[in-house]
Amino acid sequence: MALTPPDRKQLTNLISDIFTGRDTNGRENILTQVSLNQFIDNINLSGSSDSAASAVVTKLEPYDEELAMWPGYTPLGALLWYILNRDDLPPAKHKVAAKLVIKYQLITDADFLAELRNRFPDEVPPAPQPNVAEPGVLPDAAGEINAQELQKALLSGYNHSSLTIMLKFEMDIDLDNIVGSGNFNNVTFELIRWATQRGKLQKLLQSAYKDNPGNPLIRVLAQKHGLA
């Protein structure tokens, strides 16, 4: 990925805005919040907010792969997500951030892009048509699976250990490789986001029902979508 000089300047200004008034530790804390810890040691965050912001852009610009802890987000995408969620920044700044996200495909998280479409309909293109379901996954008989309903079902039927085992046996997935550390509520949220981005939401529900058909929330949700 190579930013144009004007876009690099705009991005640097955005980061400078969130660095202003913060010392080195405060700037490190921002990067840590969006899982950019691996880059901190190689970025000079001291000095003026402009120089620190420029150092961040220089370091992160070459990285266009998704973060392991944040599927669907490149390093710059994660930082722009933080900026877009800062209520103290003016709407014009958010609009610039949204333009950069779309222009350089810095975020591919379907849920967040849908949120951007609602906030900036003139800047964010319509969503692409959904992918065809994987072979062996039954069609969704009652519309899209509601992520909150699925999360409640998983929380009612599993703990971290049992969910890890189910995913490994039913989907050949290592849970710790796709979600970060945190409480189980956050783990299930990140798992559902990961599955949504890869068209595996139905497979996840189907696998949970196969493994734990006696759980009432899982069973009802599976029946609702023709998976039971």
N, C-alpha and C positions, 0 to 999 in steps of 0.2 A: 504494500500500500504506500502510495506517495501523495501526500497532501499538496495542493497547490499553495503557493506562497500566501495568497490572501486568506485561504482557509486555515493555513497553519497559524497565521496571525490572529484570526478570530478565535481559534481554539485556545491559543496561548492566553488571550485576553480573558476567556471564560475561566480558565484554571487560575489565572492571576486573581480574579475576583474572589474565588473561594479560598485562596491562600492569604489574602490581605488581612492583616490583623492577627495572624497566627504565627507562632514561632516554629522552629523546625519540628518539634514534637507534635504540634498541632497539625502540621502538614503531613507528617508521617501517619498520623491517626486517620486522616482522610483516605490515604492510599490503603491503609490496613482495612478500613471499613468495606472497601470494594475488592478485597482479595488480591491486592497488588504488592503484598509483602515481599515477594521474590525480587522485586525491582528496587526496593528502597535503598539498599546498600550501595547501589550504583548510580544514584541520583543525588546531586548536590541540592538539598532543599533549604540551605541557608541563604542569607542575602535577601534581596528584594523579592517581592511576590512575582514580579515580572521575570526575573532571572530564574527563580525556582520553577515557574510554570514552563518556561522555555526548555529547561533541563528535562522536565517530565515529558514534554512532547517529543523532544529529540530521542529520548530513550524508548518511548512506547510506540512511536510511529511505525517502526519496522515490523512490529508484531501484529499480524492479522489473523492469528489462530485464536480459537476460543479458549478462554480460561478453563482449566480443569475443574475449578471449584464453581465456576459460573458458566455452565453450558449456554451457548447463544450470545455470549458477550466477549468481544475482544477486550484487551486491556484499556484501550481508549474508549470503547463502548461502555465499559463498567464505570469509568470516570464520568462520562457524559450522562449515564443513568443517575449518578449521584447529583450532578448539576441540575438535571431535569426534575429532581425531587426536592430541590432546595426552594422552599416557599419564599425565602427572603430575596431571591433574585427576580428582577422584573420580567414580565412575559416576553419582551423582545429578546432577552438573553436565552430564554427557553426555546424560542423559535429558532434562533441560530443553532443551538445544540441539536434540535430535532433535524434541521437541514443537514447537519454534518453526519448524524447517525444514518440517515437515509442515503445520502450521496455516496458514502464510503462503506455502506453495509456493515457498520460497526456493531450492530445488535440485530440478531435474528430471532430473538425470543418473541413468539407469536402473541403472547398475552400482552407484553409491553408494547409491541408495535400496534396492537389494536387500541391500546390506551392512547398512543400518540395520534392515531387517526382521529380519535374523538377530540383530542385537544387541538390538533393542527390539521384539519381536513384538507387544506390547500397545499400542505407540504408533504404529506405522507400518501403514497399511492394506495389504491385498494389492495386488499389481501389477495394473494393468489388462490386459485382453486385448490381445495384440499386434495392431498394425495390419495391414491387408491389404497384401500386397506390391505394389510399384509395378507399373503396366502394363509388360510387356516383361521383367520380372524373373522368372526361373524360380522355382518353389516350392522350398523347401529340402527336398531329398530325404532328408536324413539328420540331421534335428534342427538346432538352432541352430548357427550357425558359431562355432567357438571363437575368441575374440579373440586368445589367445596364439598359436594356430596361424597365424592370418592375419597377425599381426605378424611372426612368423618368416619367413613366405613373402614378405612385402613387403621385409623387411630383406635377404633372400637375392637378391631380384630387382631391387632398385632402390637408387639413391642419391637424395639430395635433388633434384638436378636432373632426373633421369629420372622420378622420381615426380611432380614438379611438371608436367612435360610430359604424362605419361599422364593425370593428373587433368583437365588442361585440355582435352585432345583427346577423351577418352572420357566425361567427366562434366561438362564445362564448369564446373569448380571451380578456383578460385585457392587453392592450398595455403597461401600466406602470409597469406591473409585469414581462415583458420579455425584455424590453429595458431600457437603462439608460437614464439619463437626457442629454440634449444637443440640438443642433439645429435640425431642422426637417430633414435635409439631413442625419444626423447621425442616427436619429430615424428610417428612412426608410431603411437605410443600415443594421442596426442591426435586424430589423424585417425580412428582406429578408434572412439574414444569419440564423436566428432562424428557419424560415420556410424551408429553404433548408436542414438544419440538420435533420429535422423531416419529410421530405417527403411531406410538405404541400405547396410547391411553386405553384403547379397547383391550389390547393384549394384557395390560396390567390388571384391569378389572377381571378379565376372564381367568387369569392366573390366580388372583386372590380368591375367586369363587371356587375354582378347582381345588385349591389348597385348604380353604376354610369355608365350606358350604353351609356349615351350621351357624355362622354368624348372621344375625338377622339383617343388619344394615348392608352387608356385602351381598346377601342373597336377594334382597329386595331390589337393590341397584342393578344387579346382574339380570334379574328377571325383567326389569324395566327396559333394558337395552337388548333383550333377546339373547342373552349370553348364558341363560340357565334353562 
